Amino acid sequence: RVLTRLRLLVARPPATGDGGLIGGEAEGRAVTGEAKDCGDCGPCHGRRLRGAASASPCRSNASMAQARSLFVPCPSDVIGFPTSGKRKAAGQWCAVDVPLESWNLKQCPVSCSEARIDVKSLSYNLYWWNLFDLRGGAGRSAGRLIAQAAGAEGFDFMGFQECDDRRRVLQDARDEGLQGDYEAIDGGRALAIIYLRSRWELLAQGGEDVGEDAPSQYYGRRRAHWVRARHWQTGKTVFFMNHHGPLPVSSNGGCTGSATAINILRVIASHAHTRDTVILVGDFNADAESSRIRELDRRLTRVFSGREMGGVDHIYSNCGHVGVGRNLGKGVGEFGSDHDALALTLAI
């Protein structure tokens, strides 16, 4: 009966939708069906159905069809968030348990695929009110930067802040020569993630408010938006998160300081799986000396940082030692963003 149930679950079609999020403080949903009875899960965090061919969907020689028909993912292998009993921002909506002192996400997962792939990511604050609303896009300045930096291989994941129209950004980049089949996902609070769906299968997505501006410069609450995706050819998985941090820049205390960083880490640990490559990008509105970035530096590897605004744009990963960052500038042409666009290539 268990075998029959697994077969039914594997045959279940993936959930559909336009990729948008629907309000609320915390959201997360699986995009593809996951089995409740995993049985004996191997190092690829899935099991092959009895009597199936020996080809593993975690290896590069397995086809997309094989991966879908043979692989039953395990739902229970999230990283987890071990807490110390201490609290940050106690009594406020953003209150969060502090993790154990020794806990961190600086270990790159061991892959069960023999193939090595380069994962290319982008982080870009688009300065929407000025570059798009005031200047009409300045001759597709941002789109040209994206297309030129993507090159022939394209970006796997792109995270945008101050993005009021994700589809326009993608179309501008396409008009400037960006190649590939991309999907743009609205993260709420002017966040967007665009991923290369011809290369990656979307497994889950979600978002949660993790911080809030201080009264002295208040625009609202601040969000962390994420997707989890599996590489079609190798079965490798990536957890990609995009964030735009609270103001004022580098402010501390309440829901603007290290509580924001810990909430980000909590969301990652609650949704990323132990075999995931974790990538965190964004305009954090915090420089390297702030309590937010110091807390994140303790728990993740900061691979690269921008220069503008005192260096508030950052890229983190649990595989930081195999990452190479690059500053792409603000745009192409006379006008661009007021932030650096940052690129990361991870060899995993």
N, C-alpha and C positions, 0 to 999 in steps of 0.2 A: 504493500500500500504506500510506503514511503517513496519507493521508486516511481510509482505512478504519479504521486503528488509532485515529485521533482520534475518529471517530464511535463506535466501540465504547467508548472511554473516557468520552465524554460521556454515553453511555447507561447506563454502570455506575451502579447505585443507590448512594446514600451509605451509609457504614458506620453500623451502629446500635449502641446500647448505652444504659445508664442514666446515662451521664455521669460515673460514678465513676472514680477513679484506683486503680491497683493497685500499691501499695508501691514500693520501690526509691528509689535516690538521685535519678535523673533520668528523667523520662518526657515523652513528647510523641507525639501521634499525629494524623494527618489524619483528619477526620471525613468529608470528601467526597473522591472520587477526583480525582487530579491527573494531567494528561498528562505523559509524559516528553519527548515531542517537541513543543515549543511553537512552533517556527518563528519567524517574525518577530513578536515581541511588541511591541505598541504601547504608548502611554502608560497604558493601563488594565491593563497587565501581563496580557494575554490576547490571543487572536486569534480572529477570526470565521472559521468554517469556510467553505471555498470554496463559492460558490453559495448561501450563506445570505442571508437578507434583510438590508438595510442597517441595520436598527435596532440600536443598540449597547446591550448590557446594562449599560453604565456610565452610561447616561443615564436620567433619571427617567421617560421615557415608555415604557420597556421593561417588559414584564410579567415576572412571576416565571418563567413558562414560557419566555419568550424568553431570559432570563438563563441558565437551566439548559441550554437546547438549543443556544445559540450560543457561549457563553463557555467557553473552555478556559484555565484559570489557569496561569500559569508558576510552577513550583516553585522556581526558582533565584534569585528576587529578594529574598532575605532581606537585612537591613541589613548584616550582617557586623561583626566585632569586630577592628579592627586593633590589634595589640599593640606595645608598646614594647620588649619584651625584659626588662622588670623584673617582679618577682613580689611579691605580697602574701601574707602568712601562709605563707611557704615552709616545706615540711616537714610541714604539717598537711593534713587532708583537704580543707579549704576553700581551699587555695592557688589563686591565680588570677593570670593575666597582667594586668598593668596596661595599659590602653589608651594609645594615643598621647596626648600632652599636649593636642593641639588637637582631639581627637575629642569630639564631643558629639551629643546627640539633641534639639537645640533648634530644628530646622527643621520647620515644619508642611508636610506634603506638599502638592504641587499636585494638586488633584482634577481628574479628567477628566469629572466630572459638573457640569453647570451648576446643578443644584439645591443649595440650602443646607439643612442639617438641624441641629437642636439635638440633641446627645447628652447625656443626663442620667445622671449616675453618683452612687452613694452609697458611702460607707465608714463602717463601724460596728463597733466592738468591743462585743460583747454582754454581757461580764461574766457569762458563763454560770453559773459556780458560785454566784454570788450572786443575780442577777436571775431565773434560771430554776430552778436546783436548790434554792435556799434560799427564794425568794419565789414560786415557781410561775409566773413570768412577770409578776407584779405587775399582773394585769388586762390582759394583752396590751400592756404599756407600750411595748415596742419595736415591736410590730406596728402600734400606733396611730400611732407616729411615722412609720413607713415609709409607711403608707397616706395620712396627711395630707400628708406632704412630696411624695409621688408626684404627687398631683393627678390631673386628668383625663388628662394625657399619659403618666403613668407614668414609671418609671425604665427606662433602657435596660440599664444594668449596675449590679449591687450587689455589693460585696465585704464579707464579714463575717469578723471575727476572733473568737476564743473562741466558736465556733459549733459546738455538739455535735450539733445536729439541724436541718439546713437546711430540711427539709420542715415542721417545726413553725413556724419563723420565717415561712416563706412562707404557711402556713395562717393564722397569727395575723394577718398583714397582710391577707390576703383576707377574713378574718372582720370586719376593721375597715374594709373598703371598697376594698382595692386591686383595680384592674381590669386585665385583660390576661392573655395566655397566656405564663406564665413557665416556665422550666426551671431547676432548682436542681442545681448540680454540686458534688460533694464534692471538696475539694482536699487532704484529708489534713491532719493536725496542726491540727485544729479550724479550718480555713479553708473557706470556701464562696463560690462565685460564683453569683449568680442573674441571668439575662439574659432579656430580652423576646423570645421566639422568634417571636412573630407579626410582629416588626419586623426581626429579625436571623437570618441563617442561620449556624449554627455551622460554621466551617471546620476548626478544630483546637483542641486543648486540651493542657495538660501542666502539669508541676510539677517542681520541683527544690529540694533543700535548699541554702540559700545562706549559712547562718550557724548559730551554736550558742551557747547560754547559757554564761556563765563559771561556773566551779565554785562561786563564792560565792552564786549564785542560780540553780541549775540545774534546768531542766525538760526540756531536750532540744534537739534541732536545730530550726532555723527554716526555713520554706519560702517559696518564691515560686510562686504558682499563677496560671495564665494561660489565657485563651481568646482565640481570634481569630475574628472574625465579620464577615459581609458584610451590609450593609443591603439588604433585599429590593428596594426601589424604586429606589435610586440606584446600587447597586454599590459604595458607599464601604465601606472596611474599617476595623475598629478592633481594636487589640491591647490587651486589658484585663488588667492584672495586679493581684493582691491579695497582701499580705505582712503578716506579724506578726513583728516584729524581736526580736533577742536581748536578754536581760537580763544584768546590771543595766542600768537605763535610762542611755543615753548612754555606756556603757562602751566602751573602746577596746582595740585589740590583739587578736591571735589571730583567732578566728572571730567576734568580736563587733563589731569596728570597721569600718574602711573596706573590708576584704576582703568583708564582707557586701554593702556598696553596689556594689562592682565586680562581684561575682557576680550581683547583680540585673541590672545593666546588661548583663553578658555573656549572660544568659538572654534578655533582651529582644532584643538584637542578633542572637542566633542563631535566633530564631523569628519576630520581627516582620518584615514586608515593608516595602520602601521607600515604598510608598504608604499605609501604615497610619497612622492616628491612634493614638498611644500614650497610654494612661492608666494610671498607676500609683497605687494607693491602699493605705492600710493604717495600722495602729498600728505604727510603726517602733520604738517604745520608745527613741526618740532625739530630743533637742531640736535646735534650729537650730544650736547651737554644737558639736554632736558631730561626730566625724570621719566618721560615716556620712552625715549630712545634708549636711555641707560637700562631700563627694565627689559625692553625688547632685546638689547644687545646681550643681556645675560642668558636669554633663553633661545635665541635664534642667531644665525650668522648673518650679519649685515654685509652684503656682497658689494654694494655700490651705493653712492649718494650723489645728489646733484650739488650745484654751487649756488644757484639763485635763492634769494630770500634767506640767505645765511645757511643754505644746505638743509632744506626741509623735505626734499623728495628722496625716498629710500627704497631699496629692494633688499628683501631678506629671503633666506632659504635654509632648509635643513641640509641641503647639499651645496652649501656655499663654497666649499673648497674646490669644487669642479665648475665654478661659475666665473664668467668674464663679463664685466659690465662696461657700458659705453654711454657717454653723454652725446645725445643727438642734436642738442641745441633747442631753440624755442620754436622754430618753424622755418619755412623756406620762403624767402621774399622779404619785402620791406617790413612787414608786421608779423608778429607771431604771438605766442603765449608769454606770460610773465614768469613761467616756470620752465625748467629743463625737461625735455623728454628723455627718459632713461631706457636703455635696452639691456637685457640680460640674456646670455647664452649659457645654458647648463648642459654639460655632457654627462648623460646618465645611462 
